[in-house]
Amino acid sequence: MSTPRYAYDVDTAVEAVADHRFAAAITDRWNVLGGRPNGSYVMGVCLQALTRVMPAPDPLVVSAFFLRPTLPGLAEVQTAIVRSGRRISTGEATLYQDGKETLRVSAAFSDLRAAGRTVLLGAPPVLPPPDEALDLMGGRVIPELTIAQRVEYRVAARPGWARGEPNGRPSQEFWLRFRDGREPDLLSLASLVDAAAPPVLELGETGSATIELTVHLRAHPAPGWLACRAATRFVIGGYHEEDFEIWDSTGALVAQSRQLALLP
């Protein structure tokens, strides 16, 4: 077995310890503000375990409930095949730390290379070429925001929240890719849909905590930068949704997600 070259592969790797049980090490290299690992990175660990047991090759739909914070350290992932169908198979993965369940994932797997009808009634974001866009971090390093050392963001213009002037419109479009040169694939797309600053920062908020995240994987992505669109339309009682799209370098829609999150 070849040794993983890239940070995402190293940090989501799992080791089988028994039937449907895997050992994992959660790292602090994907932390968000607050010093805790990004939830979709932890979900990626569960997906790595599921790919080892599912009969179909590609994740199609992934839904994760974040029950309590997952912290850097050792973890165990327990998996189960709920149903093995001719076209779609469904499985579950549960992540434990110190004997407590922190994350529960359900996923449907299929073969996304199978032919089928395609109709697109939307279009990718209109952005300047990545080499003409602005680096969102501008060379800054925020020690606790280690995910920004793994993922690179390019924007047409610096957003209001980054200038200390939230504009009141919680939507954003930007380029995204792994900083170490890793090309996107289906597993990483499931993590990348939650790897950017939440649009509610434009409402003057300081962040949000994901309660549930559902990801739809639509196609295998082409190599290169990913064009992303994220938006929130409703904040009610301190809870908000966030919709996210990822389009690959050929202009194909490759992932969508919606999450429900809680404002701090």
N, C-alpha and C positions, 0 to 999 in steps of 0.2 A: 504494500500500500504506500503510495507516495505521500510525502510530508506536505501538509498545506502550506502554501506560500503567503497567503494574505491574511490580514488581521481578522476579517470576518469569519473566515473558515476555521482559523485557529480557535477563535473565541466562542464559536457555536458548536465546536466538535463534541461528540458524545462517545462514550465507550460502553459497549454492552457488558452487563454484569450478570444477567440472567435473562430468561425469556421475557421479552417486553419490558425490561428494566435497564436503564442506562444511567451511567454516572456522568456528571458534567461539572465544569468549573466556571462559575459566573465571574467575569472580570469587571474591573472598574474602568476599562478602556472605552466604554460606551455610555458614560454617565451623562445625565442631563443636569440642569441647575437644581441644586438641592443635594447633589452628590450621590444620587442613586442611579443604578443602571436603567437605561431606556427600556421601556416595557416591550417594544417591538423587537429589540435585540434579544430579550429573554424568550419571547415567543419564537424567535428564530432557532433557539436551542431546542425547543419542543418540536419544531418542524424537522430539524435534523434527525431527531429520534424517530419521528413518524415515517420519514422516507426510508428508514431501515426496515420497516415492517409492512408498509402498505403494498398491495399487489399492483397498483397503478403507478405510473412514473411521476405525474405532475400534480402539485397542489392546485386546486381549482378555486375553492372557497375555504377561508380560514377564519374562525371566530374565536376570540380569546376574552376570557373574563379575568380581570386582575383582582385577586381576592385580598392580597396584602402585599407590601413591598417585598421584592426579591433583592437581596443584598449580595455584594461580592462574597464569594466563598463557594464551598462545595454544595452540590444539589443532586437530586435524583429525579429522573423523568420516568414515569410509568406510562406505558402505551397500551392501547387495545384496538383491535379491529372490530368495529361495530357491525359493518356489513361489507361484504365483498361482492360487488355487482359486475355485470358484463361491461358496462360503460363507466359507472361511477362507484367508487368504494369510499366508505366513510370510516374515520378513525378518531380516537381521542388520545390526548396526552395530558398528563398532570405533572406539574413540577412541585417538588417538595424541598423544603429546607428546614433542618432541625425538626423533622417530623411533622411540619405544618405545610398544608397546601397553600401555595402562593399564586399559582396560575393554572387555569384549566383551559385547554384548547380543543376545539372540535374542528375537523377538516375533512373536506371531500376531495378525493384525488381522481384524476382522469388522465387522458392522453390529449394534450392540447395541440398536438401536431395532426390530429384527425381533421379531415376536411369538413366544412360546414358553412352555412350562409353567414355573410358578414354585411352589416348595414351600419354606417357611421353617420350619426346626426349631430356630431360635435366635431371640434377641431382642436389641435394642440395649441398651447400658448404661443403667442407671437413674441419672440424674444430676439435680441441681437445675438449673433454667434457667440459661443462661450468665451472665445479669446478676446472679444470686444466688450464683454459684460464685466461688471464689477465683482470682485471677490467680497462676499458679504462680510467675512471676518476681517478683511483688510489687513491681514498679517497679525491681528491681535490673538493672544492666547489667554483664554480664561481657564485657570487651572482646574476648576471643578467641572467644566463643560468639556469633558474629554471626547465626547462624540464628535465635536467639531474638529478634532485632530484626526478623525477617521473618515469624515465625510466633507466634501468640498461643495460650496454653494456659490453660484454666480447669479447676479440680479441685474436687471436693466437700470435700476436706480435704487439708491439706498432707501429702504422702507422707513416710514415715519417713526416706528417704534425704535429703530436702530439709531435714530438721530435724537431720541428723547422727545419726539413730537408725534405721538400716535394720531393717525388721521381719521379714526372713527369708522374705517371701512375694512372689516376683517376678511380680507382676501389677498392672495399673493401668488405670483408666478415667478419661477426661477429654474435655473439649471442645477443639477445635482449629480455627483458621482463619488466613488470611493477615492480617497486621496492616494492610496498606494497602488492604483492602477488596476485593481480588480474589476473585471467587467461584470455587468449585471446579469443575473439569472433569476429564475422564478423564486427561489428561496430567499435571495437577498431583497427582491422587490417587496416581499411581505414585511420585511423589516424597514425598508426605506420609506414606506408610506407614512411612517411616524418618526422620521429621523430629522425633521425640520422644526423650526420655531413655530408655535401655534399661531394662527391668524388672529386670535383674540388679543394678542399683544397690541394690535392696532386699536383696541378698545381701552387701552391703558392698563390691562391686566399684566401680571408678572409671570404667568404660566398657567398650566392646567394639568390635571391628573386624569389619565385615561381609566375609565371604568370598564368599558367593553369596546373592542375593536374587531370589525369584520373587514376582511380583505378579499377582493375578487381578482384572481389572476387571469388575464385575458389572452395572453400570448407570450411566447418566448421572446425576450427582448434582444434586439441587435446590439452589438458592441457600441460603446460611445456614451456621450453625455445623455442624461435623462431630463426631459422637460416636464416640469411639475406645476400643478395648479392646486391650491388649497383654499378653502373658504368655509366660513361659518355664517349662517343666516339667522339663527335663533339662539338667544341666551335666555333661559327661563328658570327662575329660582336658583340661580347659581350653576345650572347645568347647561352645557352647550354641545351641539354636534360639530363635527369637522369632517368635511368631504375632501377627498384627495384623489388626484389623477396623476398617473405617470405615463408619459409618451416617450417612446424610444427615439433613437437618432434617425430612423427612417420615417418618423411621423405616425407610427402605429401606437394605438392605445394598448398598453401592456398590463396595467394594474389600476384598480380603483379601490377606495376604502371609505368607510364611514365609521366614526367612533363617537361614543358619548363620553364626555369628560366633565370633570368638576373643577370649577374655579377655586383658587386658594382662598 
